[in-house]
Amino acid sequence: KLKNFNGLTGCLNFIDSKLDNVNIQVNKSKCEDALNLIRSEGIINNIFISNSISDGLDIDFSTLKIKNLKSINSKNDCADFSYGVYEIENIIVENCGDKGVSIGENSYFKNILLKVIKSNTGIASKDSSISIFNNVEVNNTDTCIRAYNKKQEFNGGFVSVMNLTCENYINKTETDKVSKILITNES
């Protein structure tokens, strides 16, 4: 893992920050996380991340509303959310090496519009997380939606999707015995 002397893994880090209508752009990151937000709160208008050698966006222990998030060409996860409350209006993730959107560790996540293009997994919700999606388009993935338990100190994950379009996939859903995926209005 790439860490600096403070143990931070992001090229751009916001820690214990109050954000109000900000715009953030990160390109060609050579860090473990292009953008890392920790214990932060507030409203972000736009996040644009491109060409990260690992994760694009990593947010932990935060309460944030994000209007627009676009993360493309990340060699690992395009967007990773943990230990927090997150409301994101519009998300576009493309060409993600692992997960398009990953929600974990007891997070509550709500999204209005998600588009995933070319990713190993479109959506992953794990470890006691609740993830609510309204309009989801997933194209060219191994698995469109996964819900599972990874860490023993947590339960499974929950995903609710209203209005799902999933095309060019190997598995539409994957879940374990302690997790649940609920899909309404599938095309």
Phi, psi and chi 1 to 4 in degrees:
 res  aa     phi    psi   chi1   chi2   chi3   chi4
   1 LYS       -  138.9  -72.4 -169.1  169.3 -168.9
   2 LEU   -88.3  114.7  -56.6  170.0      -      -
   3 LYS  -135.0  146.5  -69.2 -174.4 -179.4 -177.5
   4 ASN   -89.4 -173.4   73.2    7.2      -      -
   5 PHE   -66.4  -16.2   64.4   93.6      -      -
   6 ASN   -93.4    2.5  -70.3  -42.9      -      -
   7 GLY    80.6   12.0      -      -      -      -
   8 LEU   -84.3  142.5  -59.9  174.5      -      -
   9 THR  -110.7   -3.0   59.4      -      -      -
  10 GLY   -95.0  150.7      -      -      -      -
  11 CYS   -72.8  -39.6  -78.5      -      -      -
  12 LEU  -121.3  119.2  178.1   59.9      -      -
  13 ASN  -119.7  135.0  -60.7  -75.4      -      -
  14 PHE  -119.5  119.8  -70.5   85.4      -      -
  15 ILE  -126.5  133.2  -56.7  163.4      -      -
  16 ASP    50.1   45.5  -61.8  -40.1      -      -
  17 SER  -109.3  148.4  -60.7      -      -      -
  18 LYS  -107.8  116.9  -70.1 -169.9 -178.3 -149.6
  19 LEU  -108.2  136.3  -54.6  165.6      -      -
  20 ASP  -136.3  104.6 -174.5   22.7      -      -
  21 ASN    54.9   52.1  -64.9  -45.9      -      -
  22 VAL  -101.2  160.9  -61.6      -      -      -
  23 ASN  -123.5  133.8  -62.2  -62.6      -      -
  24 ILE  -130.3  134.9  -57.4  168.1      -      -
  25 GLN  -135.4  131.5 -176.4  172.1  -20.9      -
  26 VAL  -133.5  132.3 -178.3      -      -      -
  27 ASN  -134.8  141.2 -173.7   27.5      -      -
  28 LYS    58.8   47.4  -62.9 -178.5 -178.4  175.6
  29 SER   -71.0  137.0  162.3      -      -      -
  30 LYS  -113.9   22.5  -65.2 -170.6 -178.6  -18.6
  31 CYS  -107.0  170.3  -57.1      -      -      -
  32 GLU   -61.1  -36.6 -176.6  176.6  -34.9      -
  33 ASP  -127.8  128.4  -53.3  -48.5      -      -
  34 ALA   -64.5  -49.0      -      -      -      -
  35 LEU  -128.4  126.9  172.3   61.3      -      -
  36 ASN  -127.1  120.8 -166.0    4.2      -      -
  37 LEU  -113.8  128.5  -66.4  103.1      -      -
  38 ILE  -130.1  131.5  -57.5  167.9      -      -
  39 ARG    46.5   49.1  -64.8 -175.3  -49.8  -90.9
  40 SER  -119.4  161.1  -64.3      -      -      -
  41 GLU  -146.0  160.5   62.0 -176.9   48.9      -
  42 GLY   127.4 -155.5      -      -      -      -
  43 ILE  -124.3  131.1  -61.7  170.7      -      -
  44 ILE  -117.9  127.7  -59.9  172.8      -      -
  45 ASN   -71.9  -56.2  -72.0  -31.0      -      -
  46 ASN  -141.1  135.7  -61.2  -69.0      -      -
  47 ILE  -124.5  128.4  -64.4  174.9      -      -
  48 PHE  -130.4  121.0  177.8   66.4      -      -
  49 ILE  -127.3  134.5  -61.7  167.3      -      -
  50 SER  -142.9  145.4   60.2      -      -      -
  51 ASN    60.0   55.8  -55.5  -52.5      -      -
  52 SER   -95.2  138.8  175.6      -      -      -
  53 ILE   -76.1   -9.8   64.5  159.7      -      -
  54 SER  -140.6 -121.6 -169.3      -      -      -
  55 ASP   -75.4  145.1  -73.8  -11.1      -      -
  56 GLY   -78.6  -66.0      -      -      -      -
  57 LEU  -118.1  133.5  172.5   65.6      -      -
  58 ASP  -134.9  117.9 -168.6  -17.6      -      -
  59 ILE  -122.8  130.5  -52.9  178.5      -      -
  60 ASP  -132.4  144.2  -56.2  -62.9      -      -
  61 PHE    53.1   41.0  -55.1  102.8      -      -
  62 SER  -127.8  163.8  -62.4      -      -      -
  63 THR  -127.7  104.5  -58.3      -      -      -
  64 LEU  -136.7  146.1  -69.1  166.8      -      -
  65 LYS  -112.9  130.3  -70.4 -175.3  178.8 -177.7
  66 ILE  -126.0  128.3  -58.3  169.5      -      -
  67 LYS   -77.8  -51.0  -68.0 -180.0 -176.9  172.3
  68 ASN  -136.0  128.0  -62.8  -65.9      -      -
  69 LEU  -128.1  125.1  164.5   60.5      -      -
  70 LYS  -130.4  123.8 -173.5  171.3 -174.6  178.7
  71 SER  -133.9  118.2 -178.0      -      -      -
  72 ILE  -129.9  148.3   59.2  172.4      -      -
  73 ASN    59.5   51.4  -60.2  -36.5      -      -
  74 SER   -99.6  133.2  -69.5      -      -      -
  75 LYS   -71.8  -17.8  -60.6 -102.7 -170.5 -109.6
  76 ASN  -119.9 -125.5 -162.2   34.0      -      -
  77 ASP   -78.0  139.8  -63.3  -17.3      -      -
  78 CYS   -75.9  -37.8  -81.8      -      -      -
  79 ALA  -148.1  126.2      -      -      -      -
  80 ASP  -129.5  123.8 -170.9   -9.1      -      -
  81 PHE  -122.5  131.1  -56.5   86.3      -      -
  82 SER  -140.8  151.2  -59.9      -      -      -
  83 TYR    47.6   51.9  -64.4  104.3      -      -
  84 GLY  -166.1 -170.6      -      -      -      -
  85 VAL  -122.0  122.5  176.8      -      -      -
  86 TYR  -134.6  129.8  -52.8  103.2      -      -
  87 GLU  -124.2  116.7  -69.6 -174.4   38.8      -
  88 ILE  -123.9  124.1  -66.2   92.5      -      -
  89 GLU   -71.2  -63.3  -72.0 -178.2   30.2      -
  90 ASN  -123.1  128.8  -58.5  -61.7      -      -
  91 ILE  -129.2  131.8  -58.3  172.4      -      -
  92 ILE  -126.0  120.8  -63.0  172.5      -      -
  93 VAL  -125.7  136.9  -69.7      -      -      -
  94 GLU  -145.7  137.9 -174.9  173.5  -13.2      -
  95 ASN    58.8   58.6 -161.5   23.4      -      -
  96 CYS   -98.2  129.9  -49.2      -      -      -
  97 GLY   -65.1  -32.6      -      -      -      -
  98 ASP  -122.8  -91.5 -168.8    9.0      -      -
  99 LYS  -104.8  141.7  -65.4  178.2  -86.2  -54.9
 100 GLY   -68.7  -58.6      -      -      -      -
 101 VAL  -129.8  124.6  176.5      -      -      -
 102 SER  -120.2  125.3  177.2      -      -      -
 103 ILE  -121.3  126.0  -56.8  108.4      -      -
 104 GLY  -149.3  175.2      -      -      -      -
 105 GLU    52.4   65.7  -68.7   86.0   17.6      -
 106 ASN    62.8   37.0 -155.6   29.9      -      -
 107 SER   -93.3  154.2  -70.3      -      -      -
 108 TYR  -113.5  125.2  176.6   79.6      -      -
 109 PHE  -131.7  131.9 -176.3   92.6      -      -
 110 LYS  -133.7  134.6 -170.9  173.0  179.5 -177.3
 111 ASN  -141.5  141.2  170.2 -110.5      -      -
 112 ILE   -91.0  -47.7  -64.6  172.1      -      -
 113 LEU  -136.9  124.3  178.9   62.2      -      -
 114 LEU  -129.3  132.4  168.8   65.0      -      -
 115 LYS  -126.6  121.3 -173.5  177.8  -79.4 -168.8
 116 VAL  -116.9  124.3  178.9      -      -      -
 117 ILE  -125.9  119.3  -56.9  164.4      -      -
 118 LYS    59.0   92.4 -165.8  176.7 -179.8 -160.1
 119 SER  -153.1  154.2  177.3      -      -      -
 120 ASN   -60.8  -54.2 -143.3    6.1      -      -
 121 THR  -125.3  134.9  -61.1      -      -      -
 122 GLY   -71.6  -61.6      -      -      -      -
 123 ILE  -125.5  135.0  -62.5  168.7      -      -
 124 ALA  -129.5  125.7      -      -      -      -
 125 SER  -124.2  123.7 -174.9      -      -      -
 126 LYS  -143.5  164.6   58.3 -170.1  178.7  -63.0
 127 ASP    54.8   65.7  -63.8  -26.4      -      -
 128 SER    65.6   21.5  -58.6      -      -      -
 129 SER   -92.0  147.8  -67.6      -      -      -
 130 ILE  -116.3  122.7  -63.4  171.1      -      -
 131 SER  -125.9  123.0  -55.2      -      -      -
 132 ILE  -117.6  120.5  -48.0  -66.4      -      -
 133 PHE  -122.4  142.6  -67.1   87.0      -      -
 134 ASN   -98.0  -60.2  -83.5  -25.9      -      -
 135 ASN  -123.1  112.6  -60.6  -69.0      -      -
 136 VAL  -124.4  129.7  174.0      -      -      -
 137 GLU  -121.5  121.5  -65.6  177.9   28.9      -
 138 VAL  -124.2  129.5 -179.9      -      -      -
 139 ASN  -138.7  130.2 -167.3  -16.1      -      -
 140 ASN    68.1   63.6 -162.5   10.7      -      -
 141 THR  -130.7  161.0   61.9      -      -      -
 142 ASP   -71.2  -49.6  -70.7  -13.8      -      -
 143 THR  -131.9  128.2  -55.0      -      -      -
 144 CYS   -70.4  -51.6  -65.3      -      -      -
 145 ILE  -137.4  132.4  -57.8  170.4      -      -
 146 ARG  -126.8  140.8  -67.0  179.8   65.6 -152.2
 147 ALA  -134.7  129.1      -      -      -      -
 148 TYR  -163.8  168.9   55.9   98.4      -      -
 149 ASN  -105.8  128.5  172.6 -114.9      -      -
 150 LYS  -113.3  -42.8 -177.2  176.1  178.2 -178.6
 151 LYS  -106.3  135.4  -61.3  179.0  179.5  176.1
 152 GLN   -63.5  -23.3   66.8 -178.8    7.3      -
 153 GLU   -80.3   -0.7   62.5  -91.2   28.8      -
 154 PHE  -120.4  168.3  -64.8  101.9      -      -
 155 ASN   -93.2 -163.8  -67.9  -46.0      -      -
 156 GLY   -77.2 -175.0      -      -      -      -
 157 GLY  -107.3  159.2      -      -      -      -
 158 PHE  -130.5  132.9  174.1   77.2      -      -
 159 VAL  -129.9  129.2  179.9      -      -      -
 160 SER  -118.9  126.0  172.6      -      -      -
 161 VAL  -127.0  125.1  176.8      -      -      -
 162 MET  -107.8  128.4 -177.3  175.3  -73.6      -
 163 ASN    70.4   77.3  -57.6  -40.2      -      -
 164 LEU  -107.2  132.3  170.8   67.1      -      -
 165 THR  -123.0  119.5  -58.5      -      -      -
 166 CYS  -128.6  120.7 -172.4      -      -      -
 167 GLU  -131.0  150.5  -61.9  175.3  -21.5      -
 168 ASN    56.7   63.4  -57.3  -44.0      -      -
 169 TYR  -131.5  163.8   58.6   87.8      -      -
 170 ILE   -92.4  -51.7  -63.7  169.6      -      -
 171 ASN  -122.8  128.5  -59.6  -59.3      -      -
 172 LYS   -69.2  -47.9 -173.5  173.3  -77.9 -176.8
 173 THR  -137.1  153.5   61.4      -      -      -
 174 GLU  -138.9  133.2  -74.6 -177.2    9.5      -
 175 THR  -148.0  159.4 -172.1      -      -      -
 176 ASP  -107.4 -174.3   59.9   19.5      -      -
 177 LYS   -70.4  -19.1  -66.4  177.7 -177.1  177.1
 178 VAL  -107.9    8.9  -64.7      -      -      -
 179 SER  -122.5  165.9  -58.5      -      -      -
 180 LYS  -145.2  141.7 -175.1  169.1 -176.4  171.1
 181 ILE  -123.7  126.3  -62.5  171.8      -      -
 182 LEU  -119.6  120.2  176.0   63.0      -      -
 183 ILE  -118.4  129.1  -60.5  172.0      -      -
 184 THR  -122.8  135.7  -51.1      -      -      -
 185 ASN    60.3   76.5  -65.6  -19.4      -      -
 186 GLU  -103.0  136.9 -174.2  174.5   -7.1      -
 187 SER  -110.8      -   60.1      -      -      -
